[in-house]
Amino acid sequence: MDQIRQTSSLAIASLVSGILGWTLLPFIGTVVAIITGHMARAEIRRSSGRLAGDGLAIAGLVLGWVSALLLLAGVVIIFAFLGGLAWLATLNG
């Protein structure tokens, strides 16, 4: 008889946090999604097949890392824009 595999609660938390990172809690959700995603994948590997949810953990990780990259790109773009404005202001002043 096949054993019923339980879904990792960390994998679920990673996916939910990844979604929250794109909607209501951009920074906190992103960080939690990345951390819990890595923890879930390690937990699932150590469970010897008793836990499921690797796909959920990967989805949370992807959402978290893409969100982190976009947040970082946004910060770089904002600083580049403001730096360009400051440089233009020194030319006119």
PDB file of N, CA, C and O in Angstrom:
ATOM      1  N   MET A   1       0.838  -1.177   0.000  1.00  0.00           N
ATOM      2  CA  MET A   1       0.000   0.000   0.000  1.00  0.00           C
ATOM      3  C   MET A   1       0.883   1.240   0.000  1.00  0.00           C
ATOM      4  O   MET A   1       1.861   1.315   0.744  1.00  0.00           O
ATOM      5  N   ASP A   2       0.535   2.207  -0.835  1.00  0.00           N
ATOM      6  CA  ASP A   2       1.320   3.424  -0.955  1.00  0.00           C
ATOM      7  C   ASP A   2       1.088   4.329   0.254  1.00  0.00           C
ATOM      8  O   ASP A   2      -0.015   4.448   0.786  1.00  0.00           O
ATOM      9  N   GLN A   3       2.170   4.945   0.644  1.00  0.00           N
ATOM     10  CA  GLN A   3       2.110   5.879   1.759  1.00  0.00           C
ATOM     11  C   GLN A   3       1.691   7.255   1.233  1.00  0.00           C
ATOM     12  O   GLN A   3       2.174   7.700   0.192  1.00  0.00           O
ATOM     13  N   ILE A   4       0.803   7.913   1.949  1.00  0.00           N
ATOM     14  CA  ILE A   4       0.370   9.254   1.578  1.00  0.00           C
ATOM     15  C   ILE A   4       1.443  10.233   2.025  1.00  0.00           C
ATOM     16  O   ILE A   4       1.837  10.257   3.191  1.00  0.00           O
ATOM     17  N   ARG A   5       1.911  11.044   1.074  1.00  0.00           N
ATOM     18  CA  ARG A   5       2.956  12.016   1.382  1.00  0.00           C
ATOM     19  C   ARG A   5       2.333  13.326   1.826  1.00  0.00           C
ATOM     20  O   ARG A   5       1.380  13.822   1.226  1.00  0.00           O
ATOM     21  N   GLN A   6       2.888  13.863   2.878  1.00  0.00           N
ATOM     22  CA  GLN A   6       2.425  15.143   3.412  1.00  0.00           C
ATOM     23  C   GLN A   6       3.182  16.272   2.719  1.00  0.00           C
ATOM     24  O   GLN A   6       4.381  16.152   2.464  1.00  0.00           O
ATOM     25  N   THR A   7       2.492  17.358   2.414  1.00  0.00           N
ATOM     26  CA  THR A   7       3.131  18.513   1.784  1.00  0.00           C
ATOM     27  C   THR A   7       3.866  19.324   2.845  1.00  0.00           C
ATOM     28  O   THR A   7       3.349  19.571   3.934  1.00  0.00           O
ATOM     29  N   SER A   8       5.070  19.727   2.503  1.00  0.00           N
ATOM     30  CA  SER A   8       5.893  20.511   3.422  1.00  0.00           C
ATOM     31  C   SER A   8       5.233  21.861   3.704  1.00  0.00           C
ATOM     32  O   SER A   8       4.870  22.592   2.782  1.00  0.00           O
ATOM     33  N   SER A   9       5.085  22.175   4.973  1.00  0.00           N
ATOM     34  CA  SER A   9       4.488  23.459   5.339  1.00  0.00           C
ATOM     35  C   SER A   9       5.418  24.620   4.964  1.00  0.00           C
ATOM     36  O   SER A   9       4.950  25.724   4.687  1.00  0.00           O
ATOM     37  N   LEU A  10       6.727  24.375   4.955  1.00  0.00           N
ATOM     38  CA  LEU A  10       7.664  25.414   4.529  1.00  0.00           C
ATOM     39  C   LEU A  10       7.520  25.713   3.034  1.00  0.00           C
ATOM     40  O   LEU A  10       7.689  26.854   2.606  1.00  0.00           O
ATOM     41  N   ALA A  11       7.207  24.685   2.248  1.00  0.00           N
ATOM     42  CA  ALA A  11       6.993  24.888   0.812  1.00  0.00           C
ATOM     43  C   ALA A  11       5.751  25.742   0.575  1.00  0.00           C
ATOM     44  O   ALA A  11       5.750  26.631  -0.278  1.00  0.00           O
ATOM     45  N   ILE A  12       4.706  25.465   1.332  1.00  0.00           N
ATOM     46  CA  ILE A  12       3.481  26.264   1.216  1.00  0.00           C
ATOM     47  C   ILE A  12       3.763  27.697   1.642  1.00  0.00           C
ATOM     48  O   ILE A  12       3.318  28.642   0.990  1.00  0.00           O
ATOM     49  N   ALA A  13       4.505  27.859   2.742  1.00  0.00           N
ATOM     50  CA  ALA A  13       4.846  29.201   3.221  1.00  0.00           C
ATOM     51  C   ALA A  13       5.677  29.958   2.184  1.00  0.00           C
ATOM     52  O   ALA A  13       5.499  31.163   2.004  1.00  0.00           O
ATOM     53  N   SER A  14       6.573  29.259   1.510  1.00  0.00           N
ATOM     54  CA  SER A  14       7.389  29.896   0.479  1.00  0.00           C
ATOM     55  C   SER A  14       6.534  30.400  -0.672  1.00  0.00           C
ATOM     56  O   SER A  14       6.714  31.525  -1.137  1.00  0.00           O
ATOM     57  N   LEU A  15       5.605  29.573  -1.132  1.00  0.00           N
ATOM     58  CA  LEU A  15       4.741  29.985  -2.237  1.00  0.00           C
ATOM     59  C   LEU A  15       3.846  31.156  -1.837  1.00  0.00           C
ATOM     60  O   LEU A  15       3.712  32.121  -2.590  1.00  0.00           O
ATOM     61  N   VAL A  16       3.242  31.076  -0.672  1.00  0.00           N
ATOM     62  CA  VAL A  16       2.364  32.156  -0.210  1.00  0.00           C
ATOM     63  C   VAL A  16       3.170  33.449  -0.026  1.00  0.00           C
ATOM     64  O   VAL A  16       2.704  34.528  -0.392  1.00  0.00           O
ATOM     65  N   SER A  17       4.366  33.341   0.536  1.00  0.00           N
ATOM     66  CA  SER A  17       5.207  34.524   0.723  1.00  0.00           C
ATOM     67  C   SER A  17       5.660  35.095  -0.613  1.00  0.00           C
ATOM     68  O   SER A  17       5.760  36.312  -0.771  1.00  0.00           O
ATOM     69  N   GLY A  18       5.930  34.225  -1.567  1.00  0.00           N
ATOM     70  CA  GLY A  18       6.308  34.698  -2.893  1.00  0.00           C
ATOM     71  C   GLY A  18       5.192  35.490  -3.545  1.00  0.00           C
ATOM     72  O   GLY A  18       5.440  36.507  -4.193  1.00  0.00           O
ATOM     73  N   ILE A  19       3.969  35.026  -3.373  1.00  0.00           N
ATOM     74  CA  ILE A  19       2.813  35.756  -3.908  1.00  0.00           C
ATOM     75  C   ILE A  19       2.649  37.080  -3.168  1.00  0.00           C
ATOM     76  O   ILE A  19       2.382  38.111  -3.785  1.00  0.00           O
ATOM     77  N   LEU A  20       2.809  37.051  -1.848  1.00  0.00           N
ATOM     78  CA  LEU A  20       2.715  38.286  -1.067  1.00  0.00           C
ATOM     79  C   LEU A  20       3.829  39.267  -1.445  1.00  0.00           C
ATOM     80  O   LEU A  20       3.642  40.483  -1.390  1.00  0.00           O
ATOM     81  N   GLY A  21       4.979  38.727  -1.825  1.00  0.00           N
ATOM     82  CA  GLY A  21       6.086  39.579  -2.247  1.00  0.00           C
ATOM     83  C   GLY A  21       5.770  40.359  -3.518  1.00  0.00           C
ATOM     84  O   GLY A  21       6.362  41.410  -3.763  1.00  0.00           O
ATOM     85  N   TRP A  22       4.850  39.859  -4.319  1.00  0.00           N
ATOM     86  CA  TRP A  22       4.439  40.552  -5.540  1.00  0.00           C
ATOM     87  C   TRP A  22       3.225  41.440  -5.313  1.00  0.00           C
ATOM     88  O   TRP A  22       2.889  42.252  -6.175  1.00  0.00           O
ATOM     89  N   THR A  23       2.551  41.300  -4.154  1.00  0.00           N
ATOM     90  CA  THR A  23       1.297  42.028  -3.963  1.00  0.00           C
ATOM     91  C   THR A  23       1.354  42.941  -2.739  1.00  0.00           C
ATOM     92  O   THR A  23       1.585  44.142  -2.877  1.00  0.00           O
ATOM     93  N   LEU A  24       1.150  42.394  -1.566  1.00  0.00           N
ATOM     94  CA  LEU A  24       0.940  43.217  -0.378  1.00  0.00           C
ATOM     95  C   LEU A  24       2.207  43.565   0.407  1.00  0.00           C
ATOM     96  O   LEU A  24       2.295  44.642   0.996  1.00  0.00           O
ATOM     97  N   LEU A  25       3.177  42.667   0.417  1.00  0.00           N
ATOM     98  CA  LEU A  25       4.384  42.871   1.230  1.00  0.00           C
ATOM     99  C   LEU A  25       5.637  42.700   0.373  1.00  0.00           C
ATOM    100  O   LEU A  25       6.317  41.678   0.472  1.00  0.00           O
ATOM    101  N   PRO A  26       5.946  43.684  -0.463  1.00  0.00           N
ATOM    102  CA  PRO A  26       7.020  43.481  -1.445  1.00  0.00           C
ATOM    103  C   PRO A  26       8.362  43.054  -0.861  1.00  0.00           C
ATOM    104  O   PRO A  26       8.942  42.085  -1.351  1.00  0.00           O
ATOM    105  N   PHE A  27       8.870  43.715   0.140  1.00  0.00           N
ATOM    106  CA  PHE A  27      10.197  43.356   0.635  1.00  0.00           C
ATOM    107  C   PHE A  27      10.152  42.150   1.568  1.00  0.00           C
ATOM    108  O   PHE A  27      10.914  41.199   1.392  1.00  0.00           O
ATOM    109  N   ILE A  28       9.270  42.184   2.552  1.00  0.00           N
ATOM    110  CA  ILE A  28       9.205  41.109   3.546  1.00  0.00           C
ATOM    111  C   ILE A  28       8.806  39.786   2.893  1.00  0.00           C
ATOM    112  O   ILE A  28       9.419  38.752   3.159  1.00  0.00           O
ATOM    113  N   GLY A  29       7.794  39.817   2.050  1.00  0.00           N
ATOM    114  CA  GLY A  29       7.359  38.597   1.371  1.00  0.00           C
ATOM    115  C   GLY A  29       8.451  37.984   0.523  1.00  0.00           C
ATOM    116  O   GLY A  29       8.586  36.762   0.460  1.00  0.00           O
ATOM    117  N   THR A  30       9.231  38.831  -0.132  1.00  0.00           N
ATOM    118  CA  THR A  30      10.324  38.357  -0.980  1.00  0.00           C
ATOM    119  C   THR A  30      11.388  37.640  -0.157  1.00  0.00           C
ATOM    120  O   THR A  30      11.820  36.543  -0.510  1.00  0.00           O
ATOM    121  N   VAL A  31      11.803  38.258   0.929  1.00  0.00           N
ATOM    122  CA  VAL A  31      12.841  37.664   1.778  1.00  0.00           C
ATOM    123  C   VAL A  31      12.358  36.350   2.390  1.00  0.00           C
ATOM    124  O   VAL A  31      13.092  35.362   2.403  1.00  0.00           O
ATOM    125  N   VAL A  32      11.127  36.338   2.896  1.00  0.00           N
ATOM    126  CA  VAL A  32      10.580  35.121   3.506  1.00  0.00           C
ATOM    127  C   VAL A  32      10.437  34.015   2.468  1.00  0.00           C
ATOM    128  O   VAL A  32      10.701  32.851   2.770  1.00  0.00           O
ATOM    129  N   ALA A  33      10.024  34.356   1.252  1.00  0.00           N
ATOM    130  CA  ALA A  33       9.869  33.356   0.188  1.00  0.00           C
ATOM    131  C   ALA A  33      11.201  32.692  -0.132  1.00  0.00           C
ATOM    132  O   ALA A  33      11.268  31.475  -0.307  1.00  0.00           O
ATOM    133  N   ILE A  34      12.251  33.484  -0.207  1.00  0.00           N
ATOM    134  CA  ILE A  34      13.570  32.929  -0.535  1.00  0.00           C
ATOM    135  C   ILE A  34      14.079  32.033   0.592  1.00  0.00           C
ATOM    136  O   ILE A  34      14.558  30.926   0.346  1.00  0.00           O
ATOM    137  N   ILE A  35      13.973  32.514   1.816  1.00  0.00           N
ATOM    138  CA  ILE A  35      14.487  31.738   2.957  1.00  0.00           C
ATOM    139  C   ILE A  35      13.703  30.447   3.142  1.00  0.00           C
ATOM    140  O   ILE A  35      14.294  29.373   3.255  1.00  0.00           O
ATOM    141  N   THR A  36      12.368  30.544   3.176  1.00  0.00           N
ATOM    142  CA  THR A  36      11.569  29.335   3.402  1.00  0.00           C
ATOM    143  C   THR A  36      11.632  28.388   2.207  1.00  0.00           C
ATOM    144  O   THR A  36      11.507  27.175   2.378  1.00  0.00           O
ATOM    145  N   GLY A  37      11.825  28.922   1.001  1.00  0.00           N
ATOM    146  CA  GLY A  37      11.970  28.053  -0.172  1.00  0.00           C
ATOM    147  C   GLY A  37      13.205  27.177  -0.071  1.00  0.00           C
ATOM    148  O   GLY A  37      13.144  25.978  -0.343  1.00  0.00           O
ATOM    149  N   HIS A  38      14.330  27.770   0.320  1.00  0.00           N
ATOM    150  CA  HIS A  38      15.553  26.986   0.484  1.00  0.00           C
ATOM    151  C   HIS A  38      15.421  25.999   1.642  1.00  0.00           C
ATOM    152  O   HIS A  38      15.871  24.857   1.548  1.00  0.00           O
ATOM    153  N   MET A  39      14.804  26.443   2.729  1.00  0.00           N
ATOM    154  CA  MET A  39      14.604  25.541   3.868  1.00  0.00           C
ATOM    155  C   MET A  39      13.690  24.375   3.493  1.00  0.00           C
ATOM    156  O   MET A  39      13.935  23.239   3.900  1.00  0.00           O
ATOM    157  N   ALA A  40      12.640  24.651   2.722  1.00  0.00           N
ATOM    158  CA  ALA A  40      11.702  23.601   2.319  1.00  0.00           C
ATOM    159  C   ALA A  40      12.372  22.573   1.421  1.00  0.00           C
ATOM    160  O   ALA A  40      12.164  21.371   1.590  1.00  0.00           O
ATOM    161  N   ARG A  41      13.174  23.034   0.468  1.00  0.00           N
ATOM    162  CA  ARG A  41      13.846  22.092  -0.429  1.00  0.00           C
ATOM    163  C   ARG A  41      14.795  21.191   0.350  1.00  0.00           C
ATOM    164  O   ARG A  41      14.887  19.997   0.065  1.00  0.00           O
ATOM    165  N   ALA A  42      15.501  21.749   1.330  1.00  0.00           N
ATOM    166  CA  ALA A  42      16.397  20.934   2.158  1.00  0.00           C
ATOM    167  C   ALA A  42      15.599  19.939   3.007  1.00  0.00           C
ATOM    168  O   ALA A  42      15.984  18.778   3.142  1.00  0.00           O
ATOM    169  N   GLU A  43      14.489  20.407   3.573  1.00  0.00           N
ATOM    170  CA  GLU A  43      13.637  19.534   4.386  1.00  0.00           C
ATOM    171  C   GLU A  43      13.074  18.384   3.551  1.00  0.00           C
ATOM    172  O   GLU A  43      13.031  17.244   4.015  1.00  0.00           O
ATOM    173  N   ILE A  44      12.648  18.674   2.338  1.00  0.00           N
ATOM    174  CA  ILE A  44      12.078  17.641   1.461  1.00  0.00           C
ATOM    175  C   ILE A  44      13.149  16.628   1.069  1.00  0.00           C
ATOM    176  O   ILE A  44      12.873  15.429   1.030  1.00  0.00           O
ATOM    177  N   ARG A  45      14.354  17.085   0.780  1.00  0.00           N
ATOM    178  CA  ARG A  45      15.439  16.154   0.432  1.00  0.00           C
ATOM    179  C   ARG A  45      15.781  15.249   1.610  1.00  0.00           C
ATOM    180  O   ARG A  45      16.052  14.064   1.421  1.00  0.00           O
ATOM    181  N   ARG A  46      15.770  15.798   2.824  1.00  0.00           N
ATOM    182  CA  ARG A  46      16.105  15.003   4.014  1.00  0.00           C
ATOM    183  C   ARG A  46      15.003  14.033   4.417  1.00  0.00           C
ATOM    184  O   ARG A  46      15.258  13.104   5.184  1.00  0.00           O
ATOM    185  N   SER A  47      13.787  14.225   3.921  1.00  0.00           N
ATOM    186  CA  SER A  47      12.651  13.437   4.405  1.00  0.00           C
ATOM    187  C   SER A  47      12.575  12.036   3.796  1.00  0.00           C
ATOM    188  O   SER A  47      11.707  11.257   4.190  1.00  0.00           O
ATOM    189  N   SER A  48      13.428  11.697   2.874  1.00  0.00           N
ATOM    190  CA  SER A  48      13.442  10.370   2.229  1.00  0.00           C
ATOM    191  C   SER A  48      12.103  10.016   1.598  1.00  0.00           C
ATOM    192  O   SER A  48      11.643   8.879   1.709  1.00  0.00           O
ATOM    193  N   GLY A  49      11.483  10.972   0.947  1.00  0.00           N
ATOM    194  CA  GLY A  49      10.243  10.706   0.233  1.00  0.00           C
ATOM    195  C   GLY A  49       8.975  10.844   1.054  1.00  0.00           C
ATOM    196  O   GLY A  49       7.884  10.629   0.527  1.00  0.00           O
ATOM    197  N   ARG A  50       9.082  11.193   2.317  1.00  0.00           N
ATOM    198  CA  ARG A  50       7.883  11.345   3.148  1.00  0.00           C
ATOM    199  C   ARG A  50       7.184  12.674   2.920  1.00  0.00           C
ATOM    200  O   ARG A  50       5.980  12.786   3.148  1.00  0.00           O
ATOM    201  N   LEU A  51       7.928  13.688   2.471  1.00  0.00           N
ATOM    202  CA  LEU A  51       7.350  15.002   2.244  1.00  0.00           C
ATOM    203  C   LEU A  51       7.289  15.311   0.751  1.00  0.00           C
ATOM    204  O   LEU A  51       8.177  14.939  -0.016  1.00  0.00           O
ATOM    205  N   ALA A  52       6.238  15.991   0.368  1.00  0.00           N
ATOM    206  CA  ALA A  52       6.072  16.472  -1.004  1.00  0.00           C
ATOM    207  C   ALA A  52       6.105  17.991  -0.980  1.00  0.00           C
ATOM    208  O   ALA A  52       6.167  18.603   0.087  1.00  0.00           O
ATOM    209  N   GLY A  53       6.062  18.595  -2.159  1.00  0.00           N
ATOM    210  CA  GLY A  53       5.981  20.043  -2.228  1.00  0.00           C
ATOM    211  C   GLY A  53       7.197  20.711  -2.824  1.00  0.00           C
ATOM    212  O   GLY A  53       7.365  21.923  -2.691  1.00  0.00           O
ATOM    213  N   ASP A  54       8.060  19.932  -3.486  1.00  0.00           N
ATOM    214  CA  ASP A  54       9.241  20.533  -4.075  1.00  0.00           C
ATOM    215  C   ASP A  54       8.867  21.566  -5.138  1.00  0.00           C
ATOM    216  O   ASP A  54       9.524  22.601  -5.256  1.00  0.00           O
ATOM    217  N   GLY A  55       7.833  21.294  -5.898  1.00  0.00           N
ATOM    218  CA  GLY A  55       7.377  22.250  -6.907  1.00  0.00           C
ATOM    219  C   GLY A  55       6.878  23.545  -6.294  1.00  0.00           C
ATOM    220  O   GLY A  55       7.106  24.626  -6.837  1.00  0.00           O
ATOM    221  N   LEU A  56       6.196  23.435  -5.161  1.00  0.00           N
ATOM    222  CA  LEU A  56       5.733  24.636  -4.463  1.00  0.00           C
ATOM    223  C   LEU A  56       6.919  25.462  -3.968  1.00  0.00           C
ATOM    224  O   LEU A  56       6.922  26.690  -4.064  1.00  0.00           O
ATOM    225  N   ALA A  57       7.923  24.766  -3.439  1.00  0.00           N
ATOM    226  CA  ALA A  57       9.109  25.462  -2.945  1.00  0.00           C
ATOM    227  C   ALA A  57       9.843  26.150  -4.091  1.00  0.00           C
ATOM    228  O   ALA A  57      10.302  27.282  -3.946  1.00  0.00           O
ATOM    229  N   ILE A  58       9.953  25.475  -5.220  1.00  0.00           N
ATOM    230  CA  ILE A  58      10.629  26.078  -6.371  1.00  0.00           C
ATOM    231  C   ILE A  58       9.846  27.289  -6.869  1.00  0.00           C
ATOM    232  O   ILE A  58      10.437  28.315  -7.206  1.00  0.00           O
ATOM    233  N   ALA A  59       8.523  27.175  -6.918  1.00  0.00           N
ATOM    234  CA  ALA A  59       7.698  28.315  -7.350  1.00  0.00           C
ATOM    235  C   ALA A  59       7.887  29.496  -6.405  1.00  0.00           C
ATOM    236  O   ALA A  59       7.994  30.634  -6.862  1.00  0.00           O
ATOM    237  N   GLY A  60       7.929  29.251  -5.110  1.00  0.00           N
ATOM    238  CA  GLY A  60       8.170  30.320  -4.139  1.00  0.00           C
ATOM    239  C   GLY A  60       9.544  30.934  -4.314  1.00  0.00           C
ATOM    240  O   GLY A  60       9.705  32.150  -4.220  1.00  0.00           O
ATOM    241  N   LEU A  61      10.543  30.086  -4.571  1.00  0.00           N
ATOM    242  CA  LEU A  61      11.893  30.592  -4.803  1.00  0.00           C
ATOM    243  C   LEU A  61      11.960  31.452  -6.060  1.00  0.00           C
ATOM    244  O   LEU A  61      12.572  32.520  -6.051  1.00  0.00           O
ATOM    245  N   VAL A  62      11.339  30.997  -7.130  1.00  0.00           N
ATOM    246  CA  VAL A  62      11.356  31.768  -8.371  1.00  0.00           C
ATOM    247  C   VAL A  62      10.667  33.112  -8.172  1.00  0.00           C
ATOM    248  O   VAL A  62      11.192  34.147  -8.582  1.00  0.00           O
ATOM    249  N   LEU A  63       9.489  33.101  -7.541  1.00  0.00           N
ATOM    250  CA  LEU A  63       8.791  34.358  -7.276  1.00  0.00           C
ATOM    251  C   LEU A  63       9.641  35.286  -6.405  1.00  0.00           C
ATOM    252  O   LEU A  63       9.713  36.490  -6.652  1.00  0.00           O
ATOM    253  N   GLY A  64      10.279  34.716  -5.389  1.00  0.00           N
ATOM    254  CA  GLY A  64      11.099  35.510  -4.485  1.00  0.00           C
ATOM    255  C   GLY A  64      12.323  36.098  -5.169  1.00  0.00           C
ATOM    256  O   GLY A  64      12.597  37.289  -5.025  1.00  0.00           O
ATOM    257  N   TRP A  65      13.062  35.279  -5.911  1.00  0.00           N
ATOM    258  CA  TRP A  65      14.284  35.768  -6.564  1.00  0.00           C
ATOM    259  C   TRP A  65      13.983  36.755  -7.673  1.00  0.00           C
ATOM    260  O   TRP A  65      14.702  37.744  -7.817  1.00  0.00           O
ATOM    261  N   VAL A  66      12.940  36.518  -8.465  1.00  0.00           N
ATOM    262  CA  VAL A  66      12.595  37.472  -9.520  1.00  0.00           C
ATOM    263  C   VAL A  66      12.164  38.802  -8.909  1.00  0.00           C
ATOM    264  O   VAL A  66      12.532  39.868  -9.403  1.00  0.00           O
ATOM    265  N   SER A  67      11.388  38.734  -7.843  1.00  0.00           N
ATOM    266  CA  SER A  67      10.971  39.953  -7.159  1.00  0.00           C
ATOM    267  C   SER A  67      12.186  40.696  -6.587  1.00  0.00           C
ATOM    268  O   SER A  67      12.261  41.922  -6.674  1.00  0.00           O
ATOM    269  N   ALA A  68      13.130  39.958  -6.005  1.00  0.00           N
ATOM    270  CA  ALA A  68      14.334  40.584  -5.451  1.00  0.00           C
ATOM    271  C   ALA A  68      15.148  41.253  -6.550  1.00  0.00           C
ATOM    272  O   ALA A  68      15.647  42.363  -6.369  1.00  0.00           O
ATOM    273  N   LEU A  69      15.281  40.587  -7.679  1.00  0.00           N
ATOM    274  CA  LEU A  69      16.036  41.177  -8.788  1.00  0.00           C
ATOM    275  C   LEU A  69      15.362  42.436  -9.319  1.00  0.00           C
ATOM    276  O   LEU A  69      16.033  43.416  -9.643  1.00  0.00           O
ATOM    277  N   LEU A  70      14.035  42.407  -9.408  1.00  0.00           N
ATOM    278  CA  LEU A  70      13.317  43.585  -9.884  1.00  0.00           C
ATOM    279  C   LEU A  70      13.405  44.736  -8.881  1.00  0.00           C
ATOM    280  O   LEU A  70      13.539  45.894  -9.277  1.00  0.00           O
ATOM    281  N   LEU A  71      13.332  44.426  -7.597  1.00  0.00           N
ATOM    282  CA  LEU A  71      13.494  45.471  -6.581  1.00  0.00           C
ATOM    283  C   LEU A  71      14.890  46.084  -6.655  1.00  0.00           C
ATOM    284  O   LEU A  71      15.043  47.303  -6.571  1.00  0.00           O
ATOM    285  N   LEU A  72      15.908  45.233  -6.811  1.00  0.00           N
ATOM    286  CA  LEU A  72      17.273  45.726  -6.929  1.00  0.00           C
ATOM    287  C   LEU A  72      17.450  46.574  -8.190  1.00  0.00           C
ATOM    288  O   LEU A  72      18.076  47.633  -8.147  1.00  0.00           O
ATOM    289  N   ALA A  73      16.903  46.109  -9.298  1.00  0.00           N
ATOM    290  CA  ALA A  73      16.989  46.880 -10.549  1.00  0.00           C
ATOM    291  C   ALA A  73      16.281  48.222 -10.394  1.00  0.00           C
ATOM    292  O   ALA A  73      16.769  49.238 -10.891  1.00  0.00           O
ATOM    293  N   GLY A  74      15.145  48.237  -9.717  1.00  0.00           N
ATOM    294  CA  GLY A  74      14.429  49.481  -9.482  1.00  0.00           C
ATOM    295  C   GLY A  74      15.244  50.464  -8.665  1.00  0.00           C
ATOM    296  O   GLY A  74      15.272  51.657  -8.971  1.00  0.00           O
ATOM    297  N   VAL A  75      15.903  49.978  -7.636  1.00  0.00           N
ATOM    298  CA  VAL A  75      16.743  50.849  -6.806  1.00  0.00           C
ATOM    299  C   VAL A  75      17.906  51.408  -7.628  1.00  0.00           C
ATOM    300  O   VAL A  75      18.224  52.594  -7.534  1.00  0.00           O
ATOM    301  N   VAL A  76      18.537  50.556  -8.429  1.00  0.00           N
ATOM    302  CA  VAL A  76      19.654  51.015  -9.268  1.00  0.00           C
ATOM    303  C   VAL A  76      19.171  52.058 -10.269  1.00  0.00           C
ATOM    304  O   VAL A  76      19.839  53.072 -10.474  1.00  0.00           O
ATOM    305  N   ILE A  77      18.036  51.826 -10.886  1.00  0.00           N
ATOM    306  CA  ILE A  77      17.496  52.774 -11.867  1.00  0.00           C
ATOM    307  C   ILE A  77      17.154  54.109 -11.198  1.00  0.00           C
ATOM    308  O   ILE A  77      17.442  55.172 -11.749  1.00  0.00           O
ATOM    309  N   ILE A  78      16.549  54.057 -10.030  1.00  0.00           N
ATOM    310  CA  ILE A  78      16.203  55.293  -9.315  1.00  0.00           C
ATOM    311  C   ILE A  78      17.465  56.084  -8.973  1.00  0.00           C
ATOM    312  O   ILE A  78      17.513  57.297  -9.179  1.00  0.00           O
ATOM    313  N   PHE A  79      18.492  55.399  -8.449  1.00  0.00           N
ATOM    314  CA  PHE A  79      19.728  56.106  -8.115  1.00  0.00           C
ATOM    315  C   PHE A  79      20.421  56.644  -9.362  1.00  0.00           C
ATOM    316  O   PHE A  79      20.985  57.738  -9.331  1.00  0.00           O
ATOM    317  N   ALA A  80      20.384  55.894 -10.450  1.00  0.00           N
ATOM    318  CA  ALA A  80      20.992  56.374 -11.694  1.00  0.00           C
ATOM    319  C   ALA A  80      20.245  57.609 -12.200  1.00  0.00           C
ATOM    320  O   ALA A  80      20.860  58.572 -12.657  1.00  0.00           O
ATOM    321  N   PHE A  81      18.914  57.571 -12.114  1.00  0.00           N
ATOM    322  CA  PHE A  81      18.109  58.711 -12.558  1.00  0.00           C
ATOM    323  C   PHE A  81      18.373  59.930 -11.695  1.00  0.00           C
ATOM    324  O   PHE A  81      18.592  61.025 -12.213  1.00  0.00           O
ATOM    325  N   LEU A  82      18.353  59.748 -10.380  1.00  0.00           N
ATOM    326  CA  LEU A  82      18.592  60.877  -9.479  1.00  0.00           C
ATOM    327  C   LEU A  82      20.024  61.388  -9.604  1.00  0.00           C
ATOM    328  O   LEU A  82      20.266  62.592  -9.520  1.00  0.00           O
ATOM    329  N   GLY A  83      20.965  60.480  -9.802  1.00  0.00           N
ATOM    330  CA  GLY A  83      22.344  60.899 -10.010  1.00  0.00           C
ATOM    331  C   GLY A  83      22.497  61.695 -11.297  1.00  0.00           C
ATOM    332  O   GLY A  83      23.254  62.664 -11.353  1.00  0.00           O
ATOM    333  N   GLY A  84      21.772  61.278 -12.331  1.00  0.00           N
ATOM    334  CA  GLY A  84      21.792  62.019 -13.591  1.00  0.00           C
ATOM    335  C   GLY A  84      21.194  63.398 -13.435  1.00  0.00           C
ATOM    336  O   GLY A  84      21.700  64.366 -14.002  1.00  0.00           O
ATOM    337  N   LEU A  85      20.121  63.496 -12.672  1.00  0.00           N
ATOM    338  CA  LEU A  85      19.524  64.810 -12.411  1.00  0.00           C
ATOM    339  C   LEU A  85      20.477  65.695 -11.643  1.00  0.00           C
ATOM    340  O   LEU A  85      20.591  66.883 -11.944  1.00  0.00           O
ATOM    341  N   ALA A  86      21.169  65.143 -10.655  1.00  0.00           N
ATOM    342  CA  ALA A  86      22.132  65.920  -9.874  1.00  0.00           C
ATOM    343  C   ALA A  86      23.266  66.395 -10.766  1.00  0.00           C
ATOM    344  O   ALA A  86      23.727  67.530 -10.640  1.00  0.00           O
ATOM    345  N   TRP A  87      23.718  65.534 -11.666  1.00  0.00           N
ATOM    346  CA  TRP A  87      24.792  65.908 -12.585  1.00  0.00           C
ATOM    347  C   TRP A  87      24.332  67.043 -13.521  1.00  0.00           C
ATOM    348  O   TRP A  87      25.082  67.982 -13.786  1.00  0.00           O
ATOM    349  N   LEU A  88      23.107  66.941 -14.008  1.00  0.00           N
ATOM    350  CA  LEU A  88      22.565  67.999 -14.867  1.00  0.00           C
ATOM    351  C   LEU A  88      22.425  69.309 -14.100  1.00  0.00           C
ATOM    352  O   LEU A  88      22.649  70.383 -14.657  1.00  0.00           O
ATOM    353  N   ALA A  89      22.063  69.226 -12.848  1.00  0.00           N
ATOM    354  CA  ALA A  89      21.911  70.428 -12.035  1.00  0.00           C
ATOM    355  C   ALA A  89      23.261  71.121 -11.833  1.00  0.00           C
ATOM    356  O   ALA A  89      23.317  72.349 -11.769  1.00  0.00           O
ATOM    357  N   THR A  90      24.338  70.355 -11.734  1.00  0.00           N
ATOM    358  CA  THR A  90      25.654  70.982 -11.576  1.00  0.00           C
ATOM    359  C   THR A  90      26.116  71.650 -12.861  1.00  0.00           C
ATOM    360  O   THR A  90      26.896  72.601 -12.812  1.00  0.00           O
ATOM    361  N   LEU A  91      25.652  71.173 -14.005  1.00  0.00           N
ATOM    362  CA  LEU A  91      26.019  71.804 -15.286  1.00  0.00           C
ATOM    363  C   LEU A  91      25.360  73.170 -15.444  1.00  0.00           C
ATOM    364  O   LEU A  91      25.950  74.096 -16.000  1.00  0.00           O
ATOM    365  N   ASN A  92      24.127  73.281 -14.946  1.00  0.00           N
ATOM    366  CA  ASN A  92      23.388  74.525 -15.080  1.00  0.00           C
ATOM    367  C   ASN A  92      23.699  75.520 -13.977  1.00  0.00           C
ATOM    368  O   ASN A  92      23.397  76.706 -14.105  1.00  0.00           O
ATOM    369  N   GLY A  93      24.287  75.054 -12.917  1.00  0.00           N
ATOM    370  CA  GLY A  93      24.474  75.939 -11.760  1.00  0.00           C
ATOM    371  C   GLY A  93      25.832  76.394 -11.643  1.00  0.00           C
ATOM    372  O   GLY A  93      26.154  77.146 -10.722  1.00  0.00           O
TER     373      GLY A  93
END
